[in-house]
Amino acid sequence: MGFKNITRNSNEVVTKAEPEQVPGFILTRFADAYGRSVAFAFKGESEAEDGSNVFFDKSLVRKSANYHLISKGLVYPTFYSKLYPDIRRQLTIAAEKSRQDQKGLWQVDQTNTGFVLETLETITDKIVMLPKLFRRLLSYLAINDGSVSLEGFSDYLKSMDDRLIILREGHVTGFDFVVEVDGQNLKLNYQPEDLVFIEK
C-alpha cells in the first residue's frame, strides 16, 4: 500500500509507519450480515469520483491488495456469490499458483490434509487452516462445555446453515457437507477456491 518502516507492538498492532498516511480506495458492492464491507483495496487515487462508474475487470483486480495478498500466499481465497465470476477466476489462478509454489501459508496449511484436534491450542497455536473453518470450530468449542470432542461438530455446522456452491460440481449444499469429521480428525474436502459461499 506504500508504507515503509512499519513498527508493531507485541500484539502485532501497527504503532508507527512512514508515511503516516497514504492515499487509497476500496471498491465494494455489498456488506456482510454484520455490516462489514466486502471490498477490494487499492493504493493511490481512484480514477472515478465515486465507485459507481468503475468497470471492475481482471486487469484492475490484479492491481488490488487482495490479489497481491493471495498471490503471495498471505491469505486464503474465500469467495461469495456476489463476486463476478471473471474476478473470482483471476484470484483462483493466483491462489493455485501460490499453493503450487508453496508460498506463505501454503507451506503450513492443514485445511485439506487434515489434522487431529487434541486441545484448543491445536487450532490457536499449532496449525493453520481456512479462517471460515477456524471460526466455526472455535465457536463450536466455546459452547462445548470445555470439551474438544468433535462428536457434535457436524450437527453444529448444519445448524449454522452456511450455504455454498461447489463450483466444479455445481452442487448447492451446506458447509457441513464439505467438512469431514472422523473422530477427532478434521479436514475440508475441497480446496477453498472451489467453494463459493452464499451471502446470508
Buried (B, 14 or more C-beta within 10 A) or exposed (E): EEBEEEEEEEEEEEEEBEEEEEEBBBBEBEEEEEEEEBBBBBBEEBEEEEBEEEEBEBEBBBEBBBBBBBBBBEBBBBBBBEBEEEBBEBBBBBBBEBBEEEBBBBEEBBBBEBBEBEEBEBBEEEBBBBEBBBEBBEEBBEEBEEEBEBEBBBEBBEEBEBBBBBBEEEEEBBBBBBBBBEEBEBBBEBBBBBBBBEEE
